[in-house]
Amino acid sequence: MNKYYRFLNFSVAILLSSCATYSPKYAEKSSEPSRFDNSSLSRKRIHKTFYLIGDAGGDKDGGSTYALDAFKKVIDTAQTENDYAIFLGDNIYDAGLPSKNNPERAEAERRLDIQVAAVENFKGKTIFIPGNHDWYADGVEGVKRQEKYIEDALDDKEAFQPENGCPIEMKSISDSVELMIIDTQWYLEDWDKHPTINDNCDIRNRTDLFLEIENEFKKNNEKTILVAMHHPMYTNGIHGGKYGIRKQLYPSQSNLPLPVLASLVTQVRSQGGVSIQDRYNKQYNELMQRISVLARDTDKVIFASGHEHSIQYIEHDGIKQIVSGAGAKNSAAALGDDGLFSYGGQGFAILDIYEDESSSVRFYAANQGEPTLLYTKEVFAPRKEVNLDSLPEIYPETVMATVYAQNNTDVSDVHESLWGDHYRAVYGTPVTAKVATLDTLMGEFTVDRKGGGHQTRSLRLKDKDGRAYNLRAVRKSAVQFLQSVAFKEVFVQEEFRDTFTEDLILDFYTSAHPYASLAVAELSDAVGIYHTNPSLIYVPKHEALGKYNADYGNELYIIEERPDEDFLDVPSFGNPDSIDSTDDLYENLRKDEKYQVDENSYLRARIFDMLIGDWDRHADQWRWARFDSDGKKIYKPIPRDRDQVFSKFDGAILGLLKTLIPASRQFQNYDGDLENVKWINEAGIKMDRALTKNSVKRDWIAQAQYIQDNLSDEDIARAFTKLPLEVQDVGVDEIKKSLKERRGNIVDIAGEYYDYLASLVVLTGTDKDDHFEITRNDKETRVQISRIKDGEVQTPFVDRVINSDETGEIWIYGLDDDDSFKVSGEGKSPIRMKIVGGQNNDIYEIKDGRRLKVYEHKTLPNTIKEKGGASFKMSNIYSFNTYDPLKKKSYANNILPAIGFNPDDGFLIGINDVFTTNGFKDDPFSSKHTVNGTYSFATESLNLKYEGSFANAFGQWNLIVGGKFTNEAFSRNFFGFGNETVNNDDDLGLDFNRVRNGEIGAHIGVESDNTFGSRLRFVFNYERIEIEPTGGRVIDDASLFSPDRSNFFGGQSFIGVEGAYTYVSADNQANPTRGMDFATIIGAKRNISDGSRMYAYVNPKLGFYNALSKNRKLVLKTLVQAQVRIGDDYEFYQAASLGANSGLRGYRFNRFTGESALAGSADLRYSFNRFSTGLIPIQIGVFGGGDVGRVWLDAEDSEKWHNDFGGGFWLNMIDTVSGQIGAFSGEDGVRIDFRFGVRL
């Protein structure tokens, strides 16, 4: 026991040694300003300067702050005409800008005024961004109030960003600098508390924010991007878990020292992320992990943040983080992980970006209002000039080239049978292509920037007239695909290069014909569908390619127009009045009924997708030609990016994957029929439901018939002459044959898809006043949607008759403004319907509400004239009340295998099957069903468990139901009651203490998951346990049990109630370096086989992960867990017990049994660097530690504590597959166990 206390004291000493301080800290002494030579920086020509200060709204003495005074002195003496001053949030403490009638309003205004006064002489642009405290005054409404106040004070309508409480704003500072402003508190807010949070925003869900950040990073990859956001990506201040020594002694603001309690409070706060404002809170961590991965794929990104009342500079995994939140307050800071500088006093930062694209940052302290330079650091080095001297000056007119080297397409018969034939031969066949350099290509081109895409490597080109083209490499990128699709929260691109996995994906890409898109334009013309005009060229490395020679050139490319406003004169785009993106289309459809989709054109395009087997039809694969006439604005589709047509997904392994993983069923082998209309349209069905409001089955059939009648054999033959001559005989005849056969089946295919699509109908109004006239009968439902103008209902712009034989459910969204819903009809069993009123005061007049649910905001006004028996669901649940065109009915099934070994079970195999459904309730699921099964070879026991969770069955609470079953061979251990029982394994064998028992059980209850990491659940449960008589084992020893407790063999039934609270936080779930695991289970059980007997129980646990080294590779993991039984009427298998995974890893399961138990564990874990194995990146680590614990029994007088020690190693394959093997030695000997499994 003394050893254990010494170990704890040692651990505490280590933790205290990493405390934060208020004085300046430098990673290297040479970085101190007195020894730092910044003369090379001072000689450079500055392009732009950003003055950065945050958290400046917290002065206490009624005047300005030292930091603001120093800030003003610097900018008043600088040339600032083209510069920017950015206030990084928390502009008003403690709770933002209240309404004008609030007594705190005057003080809040004063705090803003002193910040405005600090920039009164500033000649550049001033921008305020919101922080978490600015949201505390009425949420988004308070943010909007502050926005208006700042704009008026500075006489600048763009002085507060982002506008309207929205999440992101982009500012193009110059040709080489971009400013991205993110309101991070928008992401962290509980949207259910703010029904109108995104009312005036283009982005209405968190996923779209990441897509927007990704797109903007790609669009501006050539620039230095400054990301201004209140919450830092990385921090070594309080919110990053770094506390001063005072916090280890004083848990509150009082001067009463409570060192033990204070250390525990600090530990919980620093490692647990219990506050949403702490860096390693679950929600905060999720936000930053996603942004960091996107940023690491971008060349020059700098993050500038406040939040911490300190100034810091951190470089972590290539991420550059400036923290400047010491505008009014100060708090301790440390260097921590990859910190280069920190200071816990008031101050600010200045970022300089130079003409040579390099950058540097300066940090100033505010000593009594005087600016004092503390630290200067180069952030990015100057751009590197590419040596082009070795490039040739003359190029041939044509070359012979392949997509893949021929030796990479020669595979064995076994490989071909397993992975498929694909179009591998085409990828290795040399083709003749025209050589094109940018300065000679169709006039003269320049590179605008790198392109996007999850698979493609592309460049955005501009011609001499400024029109944009896409230059797309025929050879795709495997690591780019893995990063953007499979590993969104872990940066893995470098580890996957030159691995078998990369080669396998590159081989998988051969399922798509590399040149098939060249034939699509001719096929599209034949049936009147707009299209781009791709051409195949060979681009060598050459001078005009400039710095892009490093990653591009000397390969085959497809070049085509990028449909936008510069190509309105192109006949294949229809010579429209405008060309818009899909996002613009959605916004305009919401805005006004004058915007409409030509649904027949869209139906034809989608049927054509199925004709040519194009399964990759997500929203960004479309542009929209707009035609303005007679006050209407009609959109027609322009499909683009046709690189997945005529795909050849063959091979035995893919066939197996389609059985195990439903999502892979969208990969269908192109032939004369269509294997599954559902899965090939998985990417497109969301748009289909959103854009085909008026179309019925006959419309789909008519467009399919048009394609069938107008696409001739001659058209097909002519289209495939556009492919390179050398591959026109390599598989093309088979494609043409299948295309003709599918043309013959296309009417049936279209009808079949409509039947699937029509099972759910989604209809929407506009963001203006709309009237919904709904007539419901048994056979059909008619929905008419009209605008209300000047109080009069106009002609319907949606008029849909929905057949009950086709449709099982209808969702209707009113969207914004004041809508009216009139529902009538005489149907006894009409189609199920959900109406979502949306914003503002909606009016309901429902004559017959059978099978009708209405979702409305609980806190917004609505007028219900008549319910008619409809079920009104009044809540502020954001996902219920908001229209999302991506929402659909779907399901997914994940089977996660596992294996393991321990002495009690022997070898174990396990399966965890998670089946998830999504529908109207989809945050994060509508229902989730988990089946877990394990089989033990040593005992031949089977253990099955099931739990189903049904989302929002009772408001924010999910309904949970579950059950369990074990066969009669299932075993648990029993060594008798007490803390000093004997283990005679060596003499009697392992079986002696195994008690065989069959169990069945069921539970029902409710559960609430908090997005911040906590879970609360309450359940009622039933279980029946029957002990199997086994001669010669411990269960036959009657002396171990009192006379009234020995009748096990007849079986016992129990009912009970249980409540559980859990909170889990970790910076990385697979390999935490910082985290907390807390749980408390409280319950009671009654033996209904003997109704007089019942007991209660409490099982708490608390664990932490603490990094002990600066590089966070050495981590201390600690865990304390306890079990308490209240009352004596429990069976031996319900008692408190210790052993194996319940404490004391060096002992068998249930080794010690008593009325209460306590165990503590401490491990030192060391993680080695992740490395590539040729298959998948792997990280391994080692651990060593020990446990100490005991049980208590009233009838026993024991002072003994049991302990063990040991260690092992673990491995982690990029957070998806993990395993561990350990060996721990206690009084009973050495116990070895291992486990290895797949995790989501």
Secondary structure, DSSP 8 states (H G I E B T S, - for coil): -HHHHHHHHHHHHHHHHT-BBSS-EESSGGGSGGG---HHHHTS-EEEEEEEE------SSSS--HHHHHHHHHHHTS--TT-EEEE-S--STTT----TTSTTHHHHHHHHHHHHHHTTT--SEEEE---TGGGTTTTHHHHHHHHHHHHHHHT-TTSBSSGGG-SEEEEE-SSSEEEEEE-HHHHHS-GGG-TTTTTT-S--SHHHHHHHHHHHHHHTTTSEEEEEESS-SS--SGGGT--BGGGGT-SSSSS---HHHHHHHHHHHHHH--STTSTTSHHHHHHHHHHHHHHHTSSEEEEEE-SSSSEEEEEETTEEEEEE--SS----B--TTTEEEEE-SSEEEEEEEETTS-EEEEEEEEETTEEEEEEEEEEE--------TTS-S---SEEEE-SS-HHHH---HHHHHHH--TTHHHHTS-EEEEE--TTTTTS-EEEEEE---SS--EEEEEETT--EEEEEESS--HHHHIIIII-TTS--HHHHTTSHHHHHHHHHGGGS-TTTHHHHHHHHHHTT------EEEEE---GGGGGGGGTS-SEEEEEEE--SGGGTT-GGGT--SEEEEHHHHHHHHHH-TTEEE-HHHHHHHHHHHHHHT-----GGGEEEEEEEETTEEEEEEEE---TTTT----SHHHHHHHHH-GGGGG----SSS-S-HHHHTTTTHHHHHHH-SS--HHHHHHHHHHHHHH--HHHHHHHGGGS-GGGTTSSHHHHHHHHHHHHHHHHHHHHHHHHHHTTEEEEE--SS-EEEEEEE-SSEEEEEEEEEETTEE---SEEEEEETTT-SEEEEE--SS--EEEEE---SS--EEEEE--SS--EEEES--TTEEEEE-SSS--EEEE-TT-EEEE---HHHHS--TT---EEEEEEEEEEEEETTTEEEEEEEEEEEEESS--SS-SEEEEEEEEEETTTTEEEEEEEEEEEEEETTEEEEEEEEEE-TT-EEE---BBSS----HHHH-GGGGEEEEEEEEEEEEEEEE-TTSEEEEEEEEEEEEEE---TTSGGG-GGGS-GGG---TT-EEEEEEEEEEEEEEES-SSS-SEEEEEEEEEEEEEETTSTTEEEEEEEEEEEEEEE-STTS-EEEEEEEEEEEEESS---GGGSEEESGGGS-TTS-TT-EEESEEEEEEEEEEEE---B--SSS-BEEEEEEEEEEEEEE-TT------EEEEEEEEEEEETTTEEEEEEEEEETTEEEEEEEEEE--
